[in-house]
Amino acid sequence: MESPKRPWFRSWFVLSIVVGCLSISVLQWARSTGSLNEFIDRALPKPYDPDEDKDIEGFITSRGFNFSRHEIITSDGYHIEFHRLWREDSVDRSSLPVVIGAHLLGTSNSYVMDPDGIAFAYAGADFDVWLVNNRGTRYGRKHKRLDPEKDHYDFYEFTIVEIGAIDLAEQIDYVLRETGHKKVNYVGVSQGGASLYALLSKKPAYNAKIAKASSYGGFRSFCYNNDIRYMVAALPYDIFGDYLFDLVSTRQVLDVDFSSCSRTAKLCEYLGVNFLGFESNYYLNFSRVGVYGKNFPAGSSLRNFMWYAQSRQIGCDGNMREFDHDYGLIPRLFTKLGLRASKNLKIYGTAEPPLLDAKNVNIDLKIYYSDGDVLITSKETFKVREDLNVPDGNLHRIPDWRFSHFNFVIRSRPHAIDEHSINYFRGIESPWNPESSEAA
């Protein structure tokens, strides 16, 4: 199914939409004065959705599943809360638990916001489901000694490497201790896939703890994303590198409540479909935009985003590396001229960051990707297949331009991807038939 071409003037129209939405946000902020409350409520009434008031427990129990909270304190001091759901009368304790990894800027909530959320698909298939979280998000904003506000420079000094090799690793260990199993099945959505690859590259012993894994739009780099929006956004960092950090007052990014977008749902729908990477509204229910905006985005570190920017340059030969503290045209030039000491040499003991060797990843893996994913393109997926030596038969394409990267997380209807992955975890070889989702 081919994606329709969009006229160039939509970009200008989108700009006006952005300005309009920013204006609405300013008005919302001004409500704190009390003088504009009545005017805004009359002009832009906010539709009521009871799910907007629910926390993670409310989402899960209201769908008829059991729920429990859990917490770890990581080896480097971060408190991370994560969650478990199951159906008491039918859960198969003999089956391996399913761990679902958090996507970028997301938390456990992302997978239970909708009645057809990913977590409910697996729990409804009688799996014991664990939703893990990451440092820096709303469920990972405590530390044994660091204050995320006062010590934000140090608190947010992390990337996908720490998220995978520490946060994910130690939550998997917790799940294994709690359940008595020796292995888990793993679902990695977007960054949830990247964090697993980072973990296994850095700590290959964890290969033995992963029975099977499904990657929903997962990646290792951004080598083939040539979208002008991302290239322009990364350009200052490509030039100034770590010097750019000195110009920014915080290291934490994108923990924002966008629930007020429900006041202008049609505008937000147009913005999402034409600007933010949703190729179509087919798999979305924009009447629930208040629920989505309340739970996403949930925060990350600026340094993590900078690692993604680096991956466009240093991971394209398959040799992904940890964070490069000497990255950028000016830092490299100053280091070469002796005007700046190498931070890599100080931190790692080597001029180049340590390698995240793909040869260390050795798991049974299925990869799902979509024609409508403009963020993680098919070329990027083929690169993962090549880097990790994934058999062609384990690569599954969604031939639908309407299914965007975000639809791996948010969708208003079931999709064949979940049933196919569930059968895979059960050891059932089923044909890949993404068209069956059309009738769902």
C-alpha positions as CSV (number, residue, x, y, z in Angstrom):
1,M,0.0,0.0,0.0
2,E,1.6,3.3,-1.1
3,S,1.8,6.4,1.0
4,P,0.1,9.4,-0.6
5,K,2.2,12.4,-1.5
6,R,1.7,15.5,0.6
7,P,1.7,19.0,-0.9
8,W,4.6,21.2,0.1
9,F,2.3,23.9,1.5
10,R,1.3,21.6,4.4
11,S,4.6,22.4,6.0
12,W,3.5,26.1,6.4
13,F,0.1,25.0,7.6
14,V,1.8,22.8,10.1
15,L,3.9,25.7,11.3
16,S,0.7,27.7,12.0
17,I,-0.7,24.7,13.9
18,V,2.4,24.6,16.0
19,V,2.1,28.3,16.8
20,G,-1.6,27.8,17.6
21,C,-0.8,24.9,20.0
22,L,2.0,26.9,21.7
23,S,-0.5,29.8,22.1
24,I,-2.9,27.4,23.8
25,S,-0.2,26.2,26.1
26,V,0.6,29.8,27.1
27,L,-3.1,30.3,27.8
28,Q,-3.1,27.2,29.9
29,W,-0.1,28.4,31.9
30,A,-1.9,31.7,32.4
31,R,-4.7,29.9,34.0
32,S,-2.7,29.9,37.2
33,T,-3.6,33.6,37.6
34,G,-7.3,32.6,37.8
35,S,-8.3,35.4,35.4
36,L,-8.6,33.3,32.3
37,N,-10.1,30.2,33.7
38,E,-13.7,30.9,32.7
39,F,-12.8,32.2,29.3
40,I,-10.6,29.1,28.4
41,D,-13.2,26.7,29.7
42,R,-15.9,28.3,27.6
43,A,-13.9,28.7,24.4
44,L,-12.0,25.4,24.6
45,P,-14.0,23.0,26.8
46,K,-11.9,20.0,27.9
47,P,-13.7,16.7,27.2
48,Y,-13.8,14.3,30.1
49,D,-12.2,10.9,29.8
50,P,-12.2,8.9,33.0
51,D,-9.0,7.1,31.9
52,E,-7.2,10.5,32.3
53,D,-7.4,10.2,36.0
54,K,-6.1,6.6,36.3
55,D,-2.7,5.6,37.4
56,I,-1.0,2.4,36.3
57,E,-2.9,0.3,38.8
58,G,-6.2,1.8,37.7
59,F,-5.5,1.0,34.0
60,I,-4.7,-2.6,34.8
61,T,-7.3,-3.5,37.4
62,S,-10.1,-1.8,35.4
63,R,-9.4,-4.3,32.6
64,G,-9.8,-7.3,34.9
65,F,-6.1,-8.1,35.6
66,N,-4.2,-8.4,38.8
67,F,-1.5,-5.9,39.5
68,S,1.5,-5.4,41.8
69,R,4.2,-2.8,42.2
70,H,7.9,-3.6,42.5
71,E,11.1,-1.6,43.1
72,I,14.8,-2.1,42.7
73,I,17.7,0.1,43.7
74,T,20.3,-0.3,41.0
75,S,23.9,-0.9,41.7
76,D,24.6,2.8,41.0
77,G,21.8,4.0,43.3
78,Y,18.7,4.7,41.1
79,H,15.3,3.7,42.5
80,I,13.2,2.2,39.7
81,E,9.6,1.2,40.1
82,F,8.2,-1.4,37.7
83,H,5.0,-3.4,37.4
84,R,3.5,-6.9,37.0
85,L,0.1,-7.9,35.6
86,W,-1.5,-11.3,35.3
87,R,-4.9,-13.0,35.2
88,E,-5.2,-15.0,38.4
89,D,-7.6,-17.7,37.2
90,S,-5.7,-18.6,34.0
91,V,-2.0,-17.5,34.2
92,D,0.3,-20.3,33.3
93,R,3.1,-20.3,35.9
94,S,4.9,-23.0,34.0
95,S,5.4,-20.6,31.0
96,L,8.3,-18.2,31.1
97,P,7.5,-14.7,32.2
98,V,7.3,-12.0,29.6
99,V,9.3,-8.8,30.2
100,I,8.3,-5.8,28.1
101,G,11.0,-3.1,27.8
102,A,10.2,0.6,27.9
103,H,10.4,2.7,24.8
104,L,12.1,6.1,24.6
105,L,10.3,8.7,26.8
106,G,7.8,6.0,27.8
107,T,6.9,4.0,30.9
108,S,4.8,1.0,31.9
109,N,1.7,3.2,31.3
110,S,2.3,3.3,27.6
111,Y,1.4,-0.4,27.3
112,V,-1.8,-0.3,29.2
113,M,-3.4,3.1,28.2
114,D,-5.6,1.4,25.6
115,P,-7.9,-1.6,26.0
116,D,-5.9,-3.3,23.2
117,G,-2.5,-2.3,24.7
118,I,0.4,-4.7,24.2
119,A,0.6,-5.7,27.9
120,F,-3.1,-6.9,27.8
121,A,-2.4,-8.9,24.7
122,Y,0.3,-11.0,26.5
123,A,-1.5,-11.1,29.9
124,G,-4.7,-12.1,28.1
125,A,-2.8,-15.0,26.5
126,D,-2.1,-16.3,30.1
127,F,1.5,-15.0,30.4
128,D,2.9,-13.5,33.6
129,V,3.8,-10.0,32.3
130,W,6.4,-7.6,33.8
131,L,6.6,-4.0,32.6
132,V,10.1,-2.6,33.3
133,N,11.1,1.0,33.5
134,N,14.2,3.2,33.1
135,R,16.0,5.8,35.2
136,G,15.1,9.4,34.4
137,T,11.4,8.7,33.7
138,R,8.5,9.2,36.1
139,Y,9.2,5.8,37.6
140,G,12.9,6.3,37.9
141,R,13.4,9.7,39.5
142,K,14.8,8.8,42.9
143,H,18.4,8.1,43.9
144,K,20.2,7.1,47.1
145,R,22.3,10.2,47.2
146,L,21.5,12.4,44.1
147,D,18.6,14.9,44.0
148,P,17.2,15.0,40.4
149,E,16.6,18.8,40.8
150,K,19.7,20.0,42.6
151,D,22.1,17.4,41.2
152,H,20.6,17.1,37.7
153,Y,23.9,17.3,36.0
154,D,25.0,14.0,37.7
155,F,21.5,12.4,37.9
156,Y,20.9,12.6,34.2
157,E,24.4,11.5,33.2
158,F,23.3,8.3,31.4
159,T,22.5,6.9,28.0
160,I,21.0,3.7,26.5
161,V,24.1,1.9,27.7
162,E,23.3,2.4,31.4
163,I,19.6,1.8,30.7
164,G,20.4,-1.6,29.2
165,A,23.4,-2.8,31.1
166,I,22.2,-1.8,34.5
167,D,18.4,-0.9,34.7
168,L,17.2,-3.7,32.4
169,A,19.7,-6.3,33.6
170,E,18.9,-5.8,37.2
171,Q,15.1,-5.8,36.6
172,I,15.5,-9.1,34.7
173,D,17.4,-10.6,37.6
174,Y,14.6,-9.5,39.9
175,V,12.0,-11.1,37.8
176,L,14.0,-14.4,37.7
177,R,14.3,-14.4,41.5
178,E,10.6,-13.7,42.0
179,T,9.3,-16.3,39.6
180,G,12.0,-19.0,40.1
181,H,12.6,-19.3,36.3
182,K,16.0,-19.2,34.7
183,K,15.0,-17.4,31.6
184,V,12.4,-14.8,30.4
185,N,10.8,-14.0,27.1
186,Y,11.4,-10.4,26.1
187,V,9.5,-7.8,24.0
188,G,11.5,-4.8,23.1
189,V,9.5,-1.8,21.6
190,S,11.7,0.8,20.0
191,Q,14.3,1.8,22.6
192,G,13.2,-1.4,24.5
193,G,14.9,-3.3,21.7
194,A,18.0,-1.0,21.7
195,S,18.4,-1.4,25.4
196,L,18.4,-5.2,25.1
197,Y,21.1,-5.1,22.4
198,A,23.2,-2.7,24.5
199,L,22.8,-5.1,27.5
200,L,23.8,-8.2,25.6
201,S,26.7,-6.4,23.8
202,K,28.2,-5.3,27.1
203,K,27.2,-8.3,29.3
204,P,27.0,-11.3,27.0
205,A,26.3,-13.6,30.0
206,Y,22.7,-12.3,29.8
207,N,22.2,-14.2,26.5
208,A,21.5,-17.2,28.7
209,K,18.7,-15.4,30.5
210,I,16.7,-14.6,27.3
211,A,14.8,-17.5,25.9
212,K,13.2,-15.6,23.0
213,A,12.9,-12.0,22.1
214,S,10.6,-10.0,19.8
215,S,11.7,-6.6,18.5
216,Y,8.9,-4.1,17.7
217,G,10.6,-1.4,15.7
218,G,13.8,-1.9,17.6
219,F,17.2,-0.5,16.4
220,R,20.9,-0.1,17.2
221,S,21.6,3.2,15.4
222,F,20.0,5.9,13.3
223,C,22.3,5.6,10.3
224,Y,19.6,5.6,7.7
225,N,17.3,8.2,9.1
226,N,17.8,11.1,6.7
227,D,14.7,13.1,7.7
228,I,15.6,16.8,7.6
229,R,13.9,17.4,10.9
230,Y,16.3,15.1,12.8
231,M,19.3,16.2,10.8
232,V,18.7,19.9,11.6
233,A,18.0,19.1,15.3
234,A,21.4,17.3,15.6
235,L,23.4,19.8,13.6
236,P,24.5,22.1,16.6
237,Y,25.6,19.0,18.5
238,D,27.5,17.7,15.5
239,I,29.5,20.9,15.6
240,F,29.8,21.8,19.2
241,G,29.6,18.4,20.9
242,D,29.8,18.5,24.7
243,Y,30.3,22.3,24.7
244,L,26.6,22.5,23.9
245,F,25.8,21.1,27.3
246,D,27.3,24.2,28.9
247,L,24.6,26.3,27.2
248,V,21.7,24.2,28.5
249,S,20.3,24.7,32.0
250,T,19.0,21.2,32.6
251,R,20.0,17.7,31.6
252,Q,16.5,16.3,31.8
253,V,14.2,16.5,28.8
254,L,10.6,16.0,27.7
255,D,8.6,15.2,30.9
256,V,5.6,17.2,29.7
257,D,1.8,16.9,30.4
258,F,0.1,17.3,27.0
259,S,-3.3,16.3,28.2
260,S,-4.6,19.8,27.4
261,C,-4.2,18.9,23.7
262,S,-7.7,17.3,24.1
263,R,-9.1,20.8,24.0
264,T,-8.0,21.0,20.3
265,A,-8.1,17.3,19.4
266,K,-8.5,18.0,15.6
267,L,-5.5,20.3,15.6
268,C,-3.4,17.8,17.5
269,E,-4.5,15.1,15.1
270,Y,-3.4,17.1,12.1
271,L,-0.1,17.9,13.8
272,G,0.5,14.3,14.7
273,V,-0.3,12.9,11.3
274,N,1.6,15.5,9.3
275,F,4.5,16.5,11.5
276,L,5.3,14.1,14.4
277,G,5.7,10.8,12.4
278,F,2.1,9.4,12.6
279,E,1.6,8.6,8.9
280,S,-2.1,8.2,9.3
281,N,-4.8,8.4,12.0
282,Y,-6.0,4.8,11.0
283,Y,-4.5,3.1,14.1
284,L,-5.1,6.0,16.4
285,N,-8.1,7.2,18.5
286,F,-7.6,10.9,18.9
287,S,-10.6,11.2,21.1
288,R,-8.1,9.7,23.7
289,V,-5.4,12.3,23.1
290,G,-5.8,13.6,26.7
291,V,-5.0,10.1,28.0
292,Y,-2.0,9.7,25.8
293,G,-0.7,13.2,26.6
294,K,-1.1,12.6,30.3
295,N,1.2,9.6,30.2
296,F,3.6,10.4,27.4
297,P,6.3,11.8,27.1
298,A,7.6,10.8,30.5
299,G,11.2,12.1,30.4
300,S,14.7,11.0,29.6
301,S,18.2,12.5,29.7
302,L,19.6,15.0,27.2
303,R,22.8,12.8,27.0
304,N,20.7,9.9,25.8
305,F,19.4,11.9,22.9
306,M,23.0,13.0,22.2
307,W,24.0,9.3,22.0
308,Y,21.3,8.8,19.4
309,A,22.8,11.7,17.4
310,Q,26.2,10.1,17.7
311,S,24.9,6.8,16.4
312,R,24.3,8.5,13.0
313,Q,28.0,8.8,12.6
314,I,29.8,6.2,14.6
315,G,27.6,3.1,14.4
316,C,27.0,2.7,10.7
317,D,29.7,0.1,10.2
318,G,28.0,-2.1,12.8
319,N,30.4,-1.1,15.5
320,M,28.2,0.7,18.0
321,R,30.1,2.3,20.9
322,E,29.4,3.8,24.3
323,F,29.0,7.6,24.6
324,D,31.8,9.5,22.9
325,H,32.7,12.4,25.2
326,D,35.0,13.9,22.5
327,Y,32.2,13.9,19.8
328,G,31.8,17.0,17.7
329,L,33.7,19.0,15.1
330,I,35.1,21.6,17.5
331,P,35.9,19.3,20.5
332,R,37.8,16.9,18.1
333,L,39.7,19.8,16.6
334,F,40.6,21.3,20.0
335,T,41.7,17.9,21.2
336,K,43.9,17.3,18.1
337,L,45.5,20.8,18.6
338,G,46.2,20.1,22.2
339,L,43.8,22.8,23.4
340,R,41.5,20.3,25.2
341,A,42.2,17.1,27.1
342,S,40.5,14.0,25.8
343,K,37.5,13.2,28.0
344,N,37.4,9.7,26.5
345,L,40.9,9.1,27.7
346,K,40.1,10.3,31.2
347,I,36.8,8.3,31.5
348,Y,37.5,5.1,29.5
349,G,41.3,5.0,29.4
350,T,41.2,5.0,25.6
351,A,40.8,7.6,22.9
352,E,37.7,5.9,21.5
353,P,34.7,4.8,23.5
354,P,34.4,1.0,24.3
355,L,32.8,-1.1,21.5
356,L,29.3,-2.5,21.9
357,D,30.1,-5.6,19.9
358,A,27.2,-7.1,18.0
359,K,29.0,-10.5,18.0
360,N,28.2,-10.7,21.7
361,V,24.4,-10.8,21.0
362,N,23.3,-14.4,20.5
363,I,19.6,-14.9,21.1
364,D,16.6,-16.3,19.3
365,L,15.1,-13.1,17.9
366,K,12.2,-12.0,15.7
367,I,12.1,-8.5,14.2
368,Y,8.9,-6.7,13.2
369,Y,9.1,-3.5,11.1
370,S,6.7,-1.4,9.1
371,D,6.7,0.4,5.7
372,G,5.1,3.3,7.5
373,D,7.9,3.8,10.0
374,V,9.8,6.9,9.0
375,L,11.8,6.9,12.3
376,I,13.4,3.4,12.1
377,T,13.4,2.8,8.4
378,S,13.5,-0.6,6.7
379,K,17.2,0.0,5.9
380,E,17.9,0.4,9.6
381,T,16.1,-2.9,10.3
382,F,18.1,-4.7,7.6
383,K,21.2,-3.3,9.3
384,V,20.1,-4.9,12.6
385,R,19.5,-8.1,10.9
386,E,23.0,-8.1,9.4
387,D,24.7,-6.9,12.6
388,L,23.0,-9.6,14.7
389,N,22.9,-12.3,12.0
390,V,19.1,-12.7,12.3
391,P,17.7,-15.3,9.8
392,D,15.6,-13.9,7.0
393,G,12.6,-16.0,8.2
394,N,12.6,-14.1,11.5
395,L,12.2,-10.7,9.8
396,H,8.5,-9.7,9.5
397,R,7.3,-6.7,7.5
398,I,4.1,-4.8,8.0
399,P,3.3,-3.7,4.5
400,D,1.1,-0.8,5.6
401,W,2.2,2.9,5.3
402,R,-0.5,3.8,7.9
403,F,1.3,1.8,10.6
404,S,3.9,4.3,12.0
405,H,6.7,3.8,14.5
406,F,4.4,5.1,17.3
407,N,1.8,2.5,16.4
408,F,4.1,-0.2,17.8
409,V,3.1,1.4,21.2
410,I,-0.2,3.2,20.6
411,R,-3.0,1.6,18.5
412,S,-6.7,1.7,18.7
413,R,-7.2,-1.8,17.4
414,P,-5.5,-5.2,17.7
415,H,-2.8,-6.1,15.3
416,A,-1.4,-9.4,14.0
417,I,2.0,-8.6,15.4
418,D,1.0,-9.5,19.0
419,E,-0.6,-12.8,18.2
420,H,2.3,-13.8,16.0
421,S,4.8,-13.0,18.7
422,I,2.7,-14.8,21.4
423,N,2.7,-17.9,19.3
424,Y,6.4,-17.6,18.8
425,F,6.9,-17.5,22.6
426,R,4.7,-20.6,22.9
427,G,6.8,-22.5,20.4
428,I,4.1,-22.4,17.7
429,E,5.2,-21.7,14.2
430,S,2.3,-19.6,12.7
431,P,2.3,-17.9,9.3
432,W,2.9,-14.2,9.2
433,N,-0.3,-12.6,8.0
434,P,-0.3,-8.8,8.8
435,E,-3.3,-8.3,6.5
436,S,-5.4,-10.1,9.1
437,S,-5.3,-6.9,11.1
438,E,-7.4,-5.2,8.5
439,A,-10.4,-7.2,9.5
440,A,-9.8,-6.8,13.2
